[in-house]
Amino acid sequence: MTSRLRFLYPQSNAMQDHDSEASARTPPISLRELVRKDYQRHGRTILNAGFISLLVYRFGRWAGSRRNYVAKRLAQKVYGAINMVVSTVTRVWIPAEVTLGEGFHIIHVEGSISIHPDTVIGKRCGIMHNVTIGTNMSAGAPKIGDDVFIGVNSTILGDIRIGDRVRIGANTAVSTDVPSDSIVVGSPAKIYPRLGPFSSEHTKTDASP
């Protein structure tokens, strides 16, 4: 089995500590602000299925964060009922347990989108329709970096890591780690450096397990 790929540009411990301290100093974004940005990102219409799906997701996260037990249980009951209806209509399944970074964009909702509850997605991720992100016959879900684009009919499966600034092409099946600044295409997936010769055989990495 192909060994798991390391990221091309890992941060130093000092830089990671600096980022952690910066994150700790940054106040959390309010639910109202998150919803406002989602609304702007999804065409400024409340009828956009992507916006509606994210609105329900945001409410689910908010419900789970309540400290009062009774308020939390009541809010989660309301979330569960709303989510059951909205996810069935939109065919977008984003459980409240999913970790989404700022700027998540559902570009098209012309087919289903399914994301496993344990998935972690970084900032400014764009996702097309008919995408599945989940497990692969074992425990563990994908961890996806910042500025990642996921094309239509793609699957990302297993306890894998997708680096920053990765482009996953349409009809691509990813089941192994992908380094930052890469293009991934095909099934089984092939990994190419974004700035390198796209079709050169010596730059190609087999992403299949």
Protein Blocks (a to p, Z undefined) as FASTA:
>chain_A
ZZddddfbdcdfklmmmmmmmmmmpccddfklmmmmmmmmnopaakbmklmmmmmmmmmm
mmmmpmblklmmmmmmmmmmmmmmmmmmnopacdfkbccdehiacfbacbccdddfkbcc
dehiacdehiacddehiaciddddehiacdehiacedjddddehiacdehiacfbdcdeh
iacedjddddddfklcfklmklpccfbZZ
